[in-house]
Amino acid sequence: MQLSASEQLEQMAARFANEAVQFDKQGAKSNAISRYERTAEILLKLCTLYPEAPQTRLYMQQVENCKRRIKELKDENGHLDERPSLAQSTRLEQLVLAEKPNIKWGEIANLHDAKKAIEESIVFPVKRPDLFPLGWPRGILFFGPPGCGKTLLAAAIATEIDAVFYSVDAASIMSKWLGESEKNVAELFGSAHKASKENHPVIIFVDEVDSLVGIRREEVGGEVRTRNQFLKEMDNILDKKRQSHVYVIGATNKPWALDEPFIRRFQKRIYVPLPNSEARKELFGIYAKDLRLDHDVDREVLIQKTEGYSGSDFRDIFQGAQTRVVRELFEGNTLKAQGQARPITMDDFREILKKRKPSVSVQMLGLYDKWFDTYKAL
């Protein structure tokens, strides 16, 4: 059963609140403060979206509790009157991957059209900017069903051009506490430009970009300022007079939720679809290489039966089959797991497929095709 938007927000608030309490108990004050802030932000969002809800009064009480505890923690650290900087709240250094992505171009199954568009937009201009007197695209949008490799594509690009890679999600940027979110955006792009001036190509990868630049019926002030700041930074990057190698790659599972002004600024809009049969053959090789498969496992039949499954669905099928034989080993040895698990058979895959259906519906695929027909830009 799918949760409603309010239920999802309530769950997020509860998760951040639990993390805040745990960090508070451990004495990790800065982490506790950031979690209390996120809890309050989400609860305030709930109050804005559902002002007539009976829980609104309770939400506001919880917000006040969060604020009070934040004040106490800041008093203890001697910075009560300071607003949290980007380094304190979202911690810019944590947005940059500690280790450079090591995803090779050849490790991305299929997606030939997407790879071609990316090479023309990013790889070739980085290697030979002199061949592009009219400039090149710097705003790239990956859209398509979840679990089909959008993040892997971005990481592979960073590896291919040896780029500084900022991987952020909209939640980490949209820290509306005391109006800091637009400063988060400004500092993120400022850091990217600084790295670019040191002759490093830079990729800013924004996952779930629709939650940052999506269509809104109602917006609070912090959201408006953040969206405007992001728009300003995008325009700065897209300026034809600049020969900068700073690229913004946005990823979304809901392209129809994007606001029109932002769609135009993603000059390349690339559909990352479900894996076709050739891609599933490649995925079979990737996931099967570390497993013991029985001789009766028929690759072609499995490829046929997984039509419509995403890449992550495909991985989960293999994971489920392995779990099935491991459970059999434990139960056969009175939970002592002695000996070696038997090979995975075709029957194991059949049983998993009975219980696991594709995560993307035919109706949803129709929406992607319709949006692509309207806004395609390869």
N, C-alpha and C positions, 0 to 999 in steps of 0.2 A: 504493500500500500504506500503510495507516494505521499510524503508529508507536504502540508501547505507551507506557504512562504513564512507565515508567522511561527509555525512549529519549527521550521528550519532555523530561524533566527533565535528562537528560544533555546534550541539545542546548542547553537554556537555560543550564546551567552553563558549557558551552564558550563560548557567545556572551558571557556576562558576563566570563569569564576573559580572552578575547581583547580585549574592550573595556578591561578593567583594565590589561592590559599596554600597550596603546596609549596610554592616558591617563598611565600611569606614565612611559613614554618621553618624552611631551610635557611632563612636569613638572606636569600638572594633578592635584595631589595629592588634593584633596577628591573629584574624580570617580573617581580610581583607587581610593581607599578605599571609596567606595560600591559600586563594581563588585566589588572583592575580597570585600566583605561579602555581596553578593548571591550570589556564587559559593559562598561557604562555607555560606550558608543552604540553598541548593538541594542541595548535597552532603550536608549533615547530614540534610536531609529524605529523601534517598535511603537513607541509612544507617538511618534510623528505619523507613522503609517496607519495606526489603529487608535486614534485618540478616544474613541467611545468604548474601547474594550474594557471589560470589568477588571482586567489585570493591570491597567495603566497605573493606578495608584501604587500598587505593589512594586511595579517596575521603577517608579520614581523614588520610592523608598530605598530600593536596592542601589539605584544610582547614587543617592546621597551617602549610603554606606560606603560605596566604592570611593567616592570623593573624600570622605572623612579619613579612610584608611590611607589613601594616597597622600593626603596632607600630613598625616602622622609619620609616614615613612620618609617624606621629604624633609620634615622637621628634624628627624633623626640624622639625616645626611647633610643638614645644613644648607639646603637649597629650596626652601619653601616657595620663594617667589619666582623661581626660574621656571620657564616653560620648558618642556622636554624638547631638546634639539633632535634633529634627525638621527644623530649618532646615539642619543639616549633612547629614543622611542623605537624607531625601526632599525637602527644600527646599520648604516650604509655598508659597512664592511661585511655584514652578513648577507647583503644582497648580491655580492660578488662571490661566485663559487670559490670555495677554498682551493679546490683543484680544478685546473682547466679541463673542460670537457674532453673526453677521449673517445668520442663517437666518430668513427670514420664514415666517410661518404658512402663507401661500399657496403656498410653495415645496415643501411636503410633499405628495407625490402621494397623493391619496385618503385612506385611514385616517380616515374620518369618525367611526366609533365611538370610536376612540382620542382624536381631537381633542375630541369632545364630553365625554368623561370628564375630560380634562385641564382643559378650560375650567371645568367644575363644581368641580374639586378645587383648582385653583390660580389660574387667571386671574380668575374672578369674586370669590373671597375676597380677593385682593390689591386689586382695584379697589373692592370694597364690603364690607369686613369686617363692617359694621354689619348686613348682611342675614343673617349666620350666627351667631345667638345660641348655637347648640349646637356651634360650632366647625366645623372642616373637615379633610379628610384631609391628612396631611403626609408619609405614607409611600406612595410610588408605585412599583409594579414594572412594568417593561416586559419582556415575555418573547416569544419567538418565534424563528424561524429566523435565522441570521446573515445580515447584508447586507440587512436589510429596513427600516432607518431608525430604529432605537431611539436611537442617538446624535444623529441629526439632530433627532428629536422633542424631546429634552431641550434641545438648543441653541436650537431655535425657541421653546420655552417661555421660556427665559432672555431672548431678544430681546423677546418679546411683553410681558413684565412688567418689563423693564429690570432684571434681577436680577444680583447677583454670582454668578458661575458657577464652582464648583469642579468640575473634571473629574479624577477619580482612577480608578485601577484597583486591584484588590485587591493586585497585586504591589507597588505602591508603598506601600501601607499595611502589608502583611504583612512588614515588615522586622524579623525576629525577632532581629536582632543585639543581644545583651546585653539582651533584654527590652524593646526600645524600641517595639515595634509598638503596644502599648496607649496609649503616650504620643502616638504619631502620631495615633491616632484621637481622643484627648482634645483635642489641640491643633487638629486640623482642625475639630472641632465647636465648640471654644471660639472660634476665629476666625470661624466662621459666625455664632455668636450675637452676637459683637461687631459684625459688619457689620449684622445685623438690628436691633440697638438703635439704629443710626444711620439707621434708616428705609429700609434697603435690603432688599428681598426677596432671599433667598439660596437657591440650588439646589446641593445636593451630589449630583453625578452619579457613581455608583459602577458602573463597567463590570465585567462578569464577576463580579457580586456573589456568585455561587454559590461561588467559590473562597474567599470570606471567611466566608460564613454558610451554607455547604453542610453536608450530612450527613457526619459523620466516623466511621469505625470506630475509628481510633486518632488521638489528638491529643497533641502535646507541650505542655508548659506554656505556652509563648509563644502558641500558637494559642488555647488555652482562655481566657487572659487577654484576648486581643484580641477574641475573640467576645463575651465577657462585657462588655467595655468598649463595644463597638458596640451591644449590647443595651441597656445602661444609657443611652447617648446617644440611642438611638431612643426609649426610654421618656420621656426628658426632653423630646424634641421633641413627642411625642404627648400630653403632659400637657394635658388639656382646660382646665385653669386658665390656661394660657399662651395668649396671643394672638399668638404668634410667627409670622413668615412665613419660617421655615426649613423647607425641604422636602428630603427624601432621595429621590432617584430611583435605583432600582437597575435594572440591565439584565442579562439573562441569556439564553443560548441553551439552558440546561438547568434549567428551573424545577423539574423533579422531583428535582433534587439539593439543593434548599433545605430547611433544617431547619424543622420545624413552627413553633417559637416565632417565627422570623423571618417566616414567611409571614403570620402573624396581624398582624404589625406593619406590613406593607405593606397599608394599608387599601384601596387601589385596585390591582387586578391586571389589567393591560391587555395583551391579546394584540395583537402587531404582526405580522400575517400576511404571507404572500407577496403581492406586488402582483396584484390582479385585472386584468381586461382594461382597465377604465377607467384604473387606475393605470399600466398599461403604455403606454397611449396618451399619458398625460402624460409618462412617462419618455422615450418616443420623441421627443416635442417638445423635451425638455431636451437629450438627447444628439445629436439630429440637427441642431440649429440651427447648430453650428459646423463641420459636415462637408459635403462636396460629395456629394450623393446623385444617382445616375442616375434618370431619369424612370421606369425600370422597377421601382424599389423600391416594393413594395406594402406599405403600412403595415398594412393589415388582415390580410394573410397572415402578416406577421412577428409581429403581436400574437397571432395564433392559435397559431403555432409555438412561442412562448415561454411557453405555459401551464406553470406549475410552476417557473419560473425566479425567483430572487430579484432584488431591485433591483440588487445588485452584479453578479449574473450578467448582467443585461440590459446594464449599462454595459460589462462585459467583452466582450460580443458586439460592440458598436459599436467598442470599442477594437481588438478583433481584426480586424474588417473594415478599419479604417483602416490597421492595421499591414500587412495583406495587400497593399493597393495601394501603400504606401510601399516594401515589399520589392520589389515588381515594378518600381518606379521605379529603385531602386538597382541591381538586377540588370540592368536594361535599359540602364543607362548605365555599366556596369563600375564600380559602386560610387562614382560621382561625384555621383549624385542631381541631374542637371541637368534643368531644366524643371519642370513641374507634374505632380503625381500625377493620374491619371485619377479620375473620379467613382467612388464605391462603387456597385456593382450588386447586384441581388438575388442573383446567383450567389455573390457574395462572402459575403453573409449565410448562404446555404445551406451553403457550405463550412465556415464557422465553426460552424454549428449541428451539422454532422456530427461535429465533433471536440469540441464542448463540450456536456455534458449538465448538467441542473440539479444544483446543489450540495446540495439537500435532497431526501432520499428520501421516497417515499410513506409508508413505515413511520414515519419521523421525524415527518411531519405528523400521523399518527395519534396519536402520543404527545402532541403539543401539544394536539390537540383533546380528548383524554382528560383532560389536566391542567386545561385550561380549564373543562371541564364540572364538574370537582370543586372548583376553587378560584376560579372567576370572581368578580370584584368590580369592576364597572364603575360 
